[in-house]
Amino acid sequence: MKATSWSFIVISAHSPVLEKIGISFKAALILVAAFVIAFLMTVLLLLMFPGIRVNEPDRVRLAAENQTLRLENKNIALKIRKLDTQMSYVEQHSQRVVALMQTD
């Protein structure tokens, strides 16, 4: 009886060399069993150690902090815009002064 096996050809994006990988039925069976065991262990650990639950007061506090930070970010963005406008105004005046000094 002939053993069943699969051949995979791997094409690398960075190399023109083709790689041929052969996997026997026994190796494929071991890989599948390892995957199933790892999956079941992950599910078991997640059931044993559930995620941390955030209580309502902490969630409300975090929401308020987020809102405050968003407001501060908007205020800072407005201040930056105002400073940019003032800066362009000062630059225009300095260009005028330089132009007047050069004409004299």
Backbone torsions as a table, in degrees:
resi	resn	phi	psi	omega
1	MET	NA	134.8	-177.3
2	LYS	-86.4	135.6	178.8
3	ALA	-74.6	136.6	179.0
4	THR	-80.1	136.3	176.5
5	SER	-147.1	159.9	179.2
6	TRP	-122.0	147.9	176.8
7	SER	-118.0	132.9	177.7
8	PHE	-118.5	137.9	176.0
9	ILE	-108.5	123.3	-178.6
10	VAL	-105.0	124.6	178.6
11	ILE	-110.0	118.0	-179.8
12	SER	-85.2	144.0	178.7
13	ALA	-74.3	-25.0	-174.6
14	HIS	-102.8	-6.3	-176.4
15	SER	-134.6	138.1	178.7
16	PRO	-77.9	-3.9	-177.5
17	VAL	-79.6	132.8	176.2
18	LEU	-93.4	138.0	177.9
19	GLU	-110.4	130.4	177.4
20	LYS	-110.6	123.3	-178.0
21	ILE	-116.3	126.9	177.9
22	GLY	-105.1	131.9	179.3
23	ILE	-124.1	124.7	179.5
24	SER	-80.8	168.7	179.4
25	PHE	-63.3	-39.6	-179.5
26	LYS	-64.4	-42.2	179.1
27	ALA	-65.9	-40.6	178.3
28	ALA	-63.8	-40.3	178.1
29	LEU	-63.2	-40.7	177.8
30	ILE	-64.7	-42.5	178.6
31	LEU	-62.7	-42.6	179.5
32	VAL	-65.7	-43.2	179.0
33	ALA	-62.9	-40.8	178.5
34	ALA	-64.3	-40.2	177.9
35	PHE	-63.4	-45.1	-179.1
36	VAL	-64.0	-43.3	179.5
37	ILE	-63.8	-43.8	179.1
38	ALA	-63.1	-41.0	179.2
39	PHE	-63.9	-45.9	-179.9
40	LEU	-65.6	-36.8	177.2
41	MET	-66.3	-39.0	177.5
42	THR	-63.0	-44.9	178.3
43	VAL	-62.6	-42.7	179.2
44	LEU	-61.6	-45.2	179.3
45	LEU	-65.4	-37.5	178.0
46	LEU	-67.5	-32.9	176.9
47	LEU	-74.9	-33.7	179.7
48	MET	-74.1	-38.2	-177.6
49	PHE	-121.8	83.5	-178.8
50	PRO	-67.4	161.8	-178.9
51	GLY	-63.6	158.8	-179.6
52	ILE	-73.3	128.9	179.6
53	ARG	-92.8	135.2	178.1
54	VAL	-94.6	125.9	-179.4
55	ASN	-77.9	164.6	-172.2
56	GLU	-62.1	-45.2	179.4
57	PRO	-60.4	-39.5	178.1
58	ASP	-66.2	-39.1	179.1
59	ARG	-64.4	-41.7	178.7
60	VAL	-65.0	-41.3	179.0
61	ARG	-62.5	-44.0	178.6
62	LEU	-64.5	-39.3	177.8
63	ALA	-63.0	-40.9	178.3
64	ALA	-65.5	-42.0	177.4
65	GLU	-62.3	-42.2	178.2
66	ASN	-61.8	-42.2	178.8
67	GLN	-62.9	-42.7	178.6
68	THR	-62.5	-43.9	179.5
69	LEU	-64.8	-38.9	177.2
70	ARG	-62.3	-42.9	178.9
71	LEU	-63.4	-43.2	177.4
72	GLU	-61.8	-41.2	178.3
73	ASN	-62.2	-41.1	178.3
74	LYS	-65.3	-42.3	178.1
75	ASN	-62.3	-42.0	178.7
76	ILE	-64.5	-40.8	178.5
77	ALA	-62.7	-40.6	177.6
78	LEU	-65.0	-42.0	178.1
79	LYS	-63.1	-39.3	178.5
80	ILE	-64.5	-43.5	177.3
81	ARG	-60.0	-42.8	179.4
82	LYS	-63.4	-42.9	177.9
83	LEU	-64.2	-38.2	176.8
84	ASP	-61.9	-41.3	178.6
85	THR	-63.9	-45.2	178.4
86	GLN	-63.3	-38.6	180.0
87	MET	-64.4	-43.2	178.6
88	SER	-65.3	-36.1	177.4
89	TYR	-62.9	-45.1	179.0
90	VAL	-65.2	-40.4	178.4
91	GLU	-62.9	-41.0	177.8
92	GLN	-62.7	-43.9	179.3
93	HIS	-64.9	-39.7	179.7
94	SER	-67.3	-34.8	176.6
95	GLN	-66.2	-38.6	177.1
96	ARG	-63.8	-43.5	-179.9
97	VAL	-63.3	-43.6	178.7
98	VAL	-62.5	-42.9	178.7
99	ALA	-63.3	-40.7	178.0
100	LEU	-66.0	-38.8	179.4
101	MET	-67.6	-34.2	179.5
102	GLN	-73.1	-29.9	179.9
103	THR	-77.1	-24.1	179.7
104	ASP	-78.0	NA	NA
